[in-house]
Amino acid sequence: QVQLVESGGGLVQAGGSLGLSCAASGIRFSVKSMGWHRQGPGKQRDLVAEITTGGSTYYADSVKGRFTISRDDAKNTVDLQMTSLKPEDAAVYYCDIHTALGGDYWGKGTLVTVSS
């Protein structure tokens, strides 16, 4: 059974930094990419950052230059380092694994709160 467990969320002041980590277990398939999405109150879930098996990265325009995604295939983890946080970054952050066959697995999310 695939499990993704996020950690590292919490309360941070605007301008501060926070690191999120996602540990995946039970993976018995080929992974195409791992990523982080977020969903603010009353908003849809949006892709924040993604990293492929080959190491290519994608960042939403709103986080470029502030967030950094990294992965450790040996540990099956994907991390998101967030700096210069803004109140609009506040959301529930979800880890996602996108398989080579087009499926997705999700974590339960971790809450990030940014105070102004």
C-alpha positions in Angstrom: 0.0 0.0 0.0 1.4 3.4 -1.0 1.7 5.9 1.7 2.8 9.5 1.5 3.4 11.3 4.8 4.1 15.0 4.8 5.7 16.9 7.7 7.2 20.3 8.5 4.1 22.5 8.2 3.4 25.1 10.9 3.2 28.8 11.6 5.7 31.2 10.3 5.9 35.0 10.0 5.8 36.6 6.6 9.3 36.7 5.2 10.3 33.6 7.1 11.3 30.2 5.9 9.9 26.7 6.3 10.8 23.3 5.0 8.4 20.5 4.1 9.2 16.9 3.7 7.3 14.0 2.2 8.2 10.4 2.8 6.8 7.8 0.5 6.5 4.1 1.2 5.1 1.1 -0.5 6.2 2.2 -4.0 6.2 -0.8 -6.4 5.9 1.1 -9.6 7.8 3.5 -11.8 7.6 7.1 -10.7 7.6 9.9 -13.2 7.6 12.8 -10.9 7.1 13.9 -7.4 5.6 17.2 -6.5 3.9 19.6 -4.0 0.5 21.1 -4.5 -1.3 23.5 -2.2 -4.9 24.4 -1.5 -5.9 27.6 0.2 -9.3 28.2 1.8 -11.9 28.3 -0.9 -9.4 27.7 -3.6 -8.6 24.9 -5.9 -5.6 22.7 -5.4 -2.7 24.0 -7.5 0.7 22.6 -8.4 3.5 24.5 -6.6 6.6 22.6 -7.6 7.4 19.3 -9.3 10.6 17.3 -9.9 10.9 14.5 -12.4 12.9 11.3 -12.1 15.5 12.9 -14.3 15.8 15.9 -12.0 13.9 18.5 -14.1 12.0 20.9 -12.0 8.9 23.0 -12.5 7.8 25.9 -10.3 4.6 27.9 -10.3 5.3 31.5 -11.2 4.2 32.6 -7.8 6.9 30.7 -6.0 9.8 30.9 -8.5 13.0 32.1 -6.8 11.5 31.5 -3.3 10.8 27.7 -3.2 13.2 24.9 -3.9 12.1 21.3 -4.5 14.5 18.4 -4.1 14.2 14.6 -4.0 16.1 11.7 -2.6 15.3 8.6 -4.6 17.2 6.3 -2.2 15.0 7.5 0.7 11.9 8.1 -1.4 11.5 11.6 -0.1 10.7 14.9 -1.7 11.3 18.1 0.1 10.1 21.7 -0.4 12.2 24.5 1.0 10.2 27.7 1.2 11.7 31.1 1.8 10.5 34.7 1.8 7.0 33.4 2.7 4.0 35.5 2.0 0.6 35.4 3.6 -0.8 34.2 0.2 1.5 31.1 0.6 -0.7 29.9 3.4 -2.4 26.7 2.5 -2.6 23.0 3.0 0.4 21.6 1.2 0.0 18.1 -0.4 2.7 15.8 -1.6 2.0 13.9 -4.8 3.6 11.1 -6.7 2.8 10.8 -10.4 3.4 7.4 -11.8 4.7 6.5 -15.2 1.3 5.1 -16.1 -0.4 8.3 -15.3 -1.8 7.6 -11.8 -1.4 9.9 -8.8 -1.0 9.2 -5.1 -1.5 11.9 -2.5 -0.5 12.6 1.0 -3.0 13.9 3.6 -1.5 17.3 3.6 0.3 19.6 6.0 -0.9 23.1 7.0 1.3 26.1 6.4 0.2 29.3 8.1 1.9 32.6 7.4 1.2 35.5 9.7 1.5 39.1 8.4 
